[in-house]
Amino acid sequence: MRRAFLSIALLLAACSDVSNPAVGPLASDGAGVKLVSNATASGLPTVVEFGAETCASCRHMKVVLDNVAHSTQGRAHVLSIDITKDWPTAEHYRIQMMPTQVFFGPDGRETSRHMGKLSEEEVLARLAAGS
């Protein structure tokens, strides 16, 4: 029992050591952080979907967001971040559940977020509300 506790304690200590290159990048170093920053700096409303290919609700949202991206082409940004491939970005935006949609207004500020599935109409309404 003591050996297992020590192993867990050592693992936790290693994971909390941000200077340890074996642990990985800091949360702000996620590739998606720059992608989201560029989109929100563009002056257009933005929705960012945080999910994963392995999540059924996320796959449903992908279809919804593809339709939203098509219907708002040039008037809004629609991004998707797979948190299984870019966990630092999910940590940066404090994602607790998937799917989570985070909405940003044209000024780049977060206007709302939603955990779970949304319809195409709801996504469009939230994008318009943030404009």
TORTOR-252601 format. One record per residue (C-alpha): residue number from 1; residue in three letters; z, y, x. Coordinates in Angstrom, 3 decimals, always signed. Layout:
! residues N
+-----+-----+----------+----------+----------+
!   k !   r !        w !        v !        u !
+-----+-----+----------+----------+----------+
! NUM ! ALA !        Z !        Y !        X !
...
+-----+-----+----------+----------+----------+
***
This chain:
! residues 131
+-----+-----+----------+----------+----------+
!   k !   r !        w !        v !        u !
+-----+-----+----------+----------+----------+
!   1 ! MET !   +0.000 !   +0.000 !   +0.000 !
!   2 ! ARG !   +0.942 !   +2.374 !   +2.797 !
!   3 ! ARG !   -2.316 !   +1.625 !   +4.619 !
!   4 ! ALA !   -4.387 !   +2.418 !   +1.489 !
!   5 ! PHE !   -2.501 !   +5.680 !   +0.978 !
!   6 ! LEU !   -3.089 !   +6.666 !   +4.612 !
!   7 ! SER !   -6.818 !   +5.875 !   +4.311 !
!   8 ! ILE !   -7.105 !   +8.024 !   +1.195 !
!   9 ! ALA !   -5.164 !  +10.863 !   +2.815 !
!  10 ! LEU !   -7.424 !  +10.781 !   +5.877 !
!  11 ! LEU !  -10.529 !  +10.754 !   +3.703 !
!  12 ! LEU !   -9.293 !  +13.735 !   +1.704 !
!  13 ! ALA !   -8.437 !  +15.619 !   +4.885 !
!  14 ! ALA !  -11.900 !  +14.975 !   +6.300 !
!  15 ! CYS !  -13.570 !  +16.124 !   +3.075 !
!  16 ! SER !  -11.607 !  +19.347 !   +3.005 !
!  17 ! ASP !  -12.572 !  +20.221 !   +6.583 !
!  18 ! VAL !  -15.538 !  +22.543 !   +6.012 !
!  19 ! SER !  -16.093 !  +22.886 !   +9.752 !
!  20 ! ASN !  -16.784 !  +19.143 !   +9.993 !
!  21 ! PRO !  -20.602 !  +18.728 !  +10.065 !
!  22 ! ALA !  -20.286 !  +15.179 !   +8.744 !
!  23 ! VAL !  -18.878 !  +16.520 !   +5.474 !
!  24 ! GLY !  -21.992 !  +18.499 !   +4.596 !
!  25 ! PRO !  -22.835 !  +22.097 !   +3.750 !
!  26 ! LEU !  -20.542 !  +24.604 !   +2.142 !
!  27 ! ALA !  -20.971 !  +25.124 !   -1.583 !
!  28 ! SER !  -22.903 !  +28.359 !   -1.101 !
!  29 ! ASP !  -25.373 !  +26.566 !   +1.173 !
!  30 ! GLY !  -26.910 !  +24.455 !   -1.620 !
!  31 ! ALA !  -30.686 !  +24.793 !   -1.831 !
!  32 ! GLY !  -30.400 !  +25.568 !   -5.529 !
!  33 ! VAL !  -28.150 !  +28.592 !   -4.922 !
!  34 ! LYS !  -31.030 !  +30.428 !   -3.247 !
!  35 ! LEU !  -33.432 !  +29.308 !   -5.978 !
!  36 ! VAL !  -31.121 !  +30.623 !   -8.712 !
!  37 ! SER !  -30.469 !  +33.845 !   -6.764 !
!  38 ! ASN !  -34.198 !  +34.513 !   -6.440 !
!  39 ! ALA !  -34.794 !  +33.876 !  -10.141 !
!  40 ! THR !  -31.894 !  +36.053 !  -11.300 !
!  41 ! ALA !  -32.968 !  +38.881 !   -8.989 !
!  42 ! SER !  -36.434 !  +38.991 !  -10.571 !
!  43 ! GLY !  -35.453 !  +41.092 !  -13.574 !
!  44 ! LEU !  -36.220 !  +38.309 !  -16.044 !
!  45 ! PRO !  -33.743 !  +36.321 !  -18.149 !
!  46 ! THR !  -33.039 !  +32.904 !  -16.635 !
!  47 ! VAL !  -31.673 !  +29.584 !  -17.817 !
!  48 ! VAL !  -30.514 !  +27.013 !  -15.294 !
!  49 ! GLU !  -30.001 !  +23.424 !  -16.384 !
!  50 ! PHE !  -27.517 !  +21.376 !  -14.338 !
!  51 ! GLY !  -27.993 !  +17.671 !  -14.959 !
!  52 ! ALA !  -29.292 !  +14.431 !  -13.466 !
!  53 ! GLU !  -32.132 !  +11.983 !  -14.002 !
!  54 ! THR !  -29.594 !   +9.255 !  -14.784 !
!  55 ! CYS !  -28.154 !  +11.166 !  -17.756 !
!  56 ! ALA !  -29.742 !  +10.519 !  -21.186 !
!  57 ! SER !  -28.750 !  +13.939 !  -22.570 !
!  58 ! CYS !  -30.181 !  +15.574 !  -19.443 !
!  59 ! ARG !  -33.504 !  +13.784 !  -19.926 !
!  60 ! HIS !  -33.552 !  +15.073 !  -23.518 !
!  61 ! MET !  -32.864 !  +18.602 !  -22.252 !
!  62 ! LYS !  -35.702 !  +18.295 !  -19.727 !
!  63 ! VAL !  -38.175 !  +17.944 !  -22.605 !
!  64 ! VAL !  -36.598 !  +20.925 !  -24.404 !
!  65 ! LEU !  -36.640 !  +23.072 !  -21.264 !
!  66 ! ASP !  -40.234 !  +22.111 !  -20.429 !
!  67 ! ASN !  -41.213 !  +23.417 !  -23.878 !
!  68 ! VAL !  -39.164 !  +26.586 !  -23.338 !
!  69 ! ALA !  -40.767 !  +27.140 !  -19.932 !
!  70 ! HIS !  -44.213 !  +26.770 !  -21.473 !
!  71 ! SER !  -43.490 !  +29.154 !  -24.360 !
!  72 ! THR !  -41.813 !  +31.818 !  -22.190 !
!  73 ! GLN !  -44.197 !  +31.656 !  -19.246 !
!  74 ! GLY !  -44.006 !  +34.952 !  -17.353 !
!  75 ! ARG !  -41.149 !  +36.278 !  -19.535 !
!  76 ! ALA !  -38.247 !  +34.082 !  -18.357 !
!  77 ! HIS !  -37.290 !  +31.631 !  -15.648 !
!  78 ! VAL !  -36.359 !  +28.060 !  -16.523 !
!  79 ! LEU !  -34.783 !  +26.109 !  -13.669 !
!  80 ! SER !  -33.401 !  +22.608 !  -13.392 !
!  81 ! ILE !  -30.905 !  +21.480 !  -10.751 !
!  82 ! ASP !  -30.236 !  +17.759 !  -10.288 !
!  83 ! ILE !  -26.569 !  +17.762 !   -9.341 !
!  84 ! THR !  -26.810 !  +14.289 !   -7.824 !
!  85 ! LYS !  -29.214 !  +15.747 !   -5.260 !
!  86 ! ASP !  -27.651 !  +19.212 !   -4.887 !
!  87 ! TRP !  -23.909 !  +18.948 !   -5.495 !
!  88 ! PRO !  -23.089 !  +22.097 !   -3.450 !
!  89 ! THR !  -25.010 !  +24.197 !   -5.979 !
!  90 ! ALA !  -23.150 !  +22.573 !   -8.863 !
!  91 ! GLU !  -19.858 !  +23.371 !   -7.124 !
!  92 ! HIS !  -20.978 !  +26.953 !   -6.507 !
!  93 ! TYR !  -21.587 !  +27.436 !  -10.248 !
!  94 ! ARG !  -18.452 !  +25.433 !  -11.179 !
!  95 ! ILE !  -20.290 !  +22.818 !  -13.212 !
!  96 ! GLN !  -17.853 !  +20.425 !  -14.872 !
!  97 ! MET !  -20.120 !  +18.383 !  -17.153 !
!  98 ! MET !  -23.754 !  +17.493 !  -17.467 !
!  99 ! PRO !  -25.870 !  +18.726 !  -18.916 !
! 100 ! THR !  -24.740 !  +22.317 !  -18.578 !
! 101 ! GLN !  -27.033 !  +25.272 !  -19.183 !
! 102 ! VAL !  -26.161 !  +28.610 !  -17.589 !
! 103 ! PHE !  -27.905 !  +31.707 !  -18.941 !
! 104 ! PHE !  -28.449 !  +34.921 !  -16.972 !
! 105 ! GLY !  -29.658 !  +38.286 !  -18.242 !
! 106 ! PRO !  -32.367 !  +40.375 !  -16.591 !
! 107 ! ASP !  -29.642 !  +42.123 !  -14.580 !
! 108 ! GLY !  -28.758 !  +38.798 !  -12.932 !
! 109 ! ARG !  -25.350 !  +38.474 !  -14.580 !
! 110 ! GLU !  -24.296 !  +35.319 !  -16.370 !
! 111 ! THR !  -24.407 !  +35.914 !  -20.118 !
! 112 ! SER !  -23.309 !  +32.483 !  -21.386 !
! 113 ! ARG !  -23.114 !  +28.792 !  -20.641 !
! 114 ! HIS !  -23.219 !  +25.679 !  -22.748 !
! 115 ! MET !  -22.174 !  +22.090 !  -22.044 !
! 116 ! GLY !  -24.204 !  +19.427 !  -23.825 !
! 117 ! LYS !  -27.554 !  +19.450 !  -25.566 !
! 118 ! LEU !  -29.241 !  +22.478 !  -27.134 !
! 119 ! SER !  -32.360 !  +22.738 !  -29.257 !
! 120 ! GLU !  -35.411 !  +24.667 !  -28.119 !
! 121 ! GLU !  -34.609 !  +27.374 !  -30.685 !
! 122 ! GLU !  -31.044 !  +27.721 !  -29.382 !
! 123 ! VAL !  -32.237 !  +28.068 !  -25.784 !
! 124 ! LEU !  -34.810 !  +30.694 !  -26.793 !
! 125 ! ALA !  -32.165 !  +32.603 !  -28.802 !
! 126 ! ARG !  -29.752 !  +32.638 !  -25.865 !
! 127 ! LEU !  -32.480 !  +33.806 !  -23.493 !
! 128 ! ALA !  -33.376 !  +36.611 !  -25.941 !
! 129 ! ALA !  -29.718 !  +37.555 !  -26.432 !
! 130 ! GLY !  -29.319 !  +38.064 !  -22.697 !
! 131 ! SER !  -32.342 !  +40.367 !  -22.490 !
+-----+-----+----------+----------+----------+
***
